[in-house]
Amino acid sequence: MRVLAYNRFRESYQQLPRVIQRKVDRQFRRLTENLRHPSLQVKRIKGTAGLWEARVDLHYRMTFEIMGDTIYLRVVGNHDEVLEHP
């Protein structure tokens, strides 16, 4: 699968602490290799049509949507804030 990132994702990524950016990078690689990797804990976001979340760590999540053979990364950040505005 191809992976593209919206500007909102890029901007939110840049605001993360470097240690979290490294975790996002690792989970990003896993996402591109195996959408069902256990550490990602991918699941659909309740109340949305076609939006998904993946775990970065205990406190951080990234959201995305899948269209055709492409994953579009939407936003990354604190769990509660990300799921409030996926």
Secondary structure, 3 states (H helix, E strand, C coil): CEEEECHHHHHHHHCCCHHHHHHHHHHHHHHHHCCCCCCCCCEECCCCCCEEEEECCCCEEEEEEEECCEEEEEEEEEHHHHHHCC
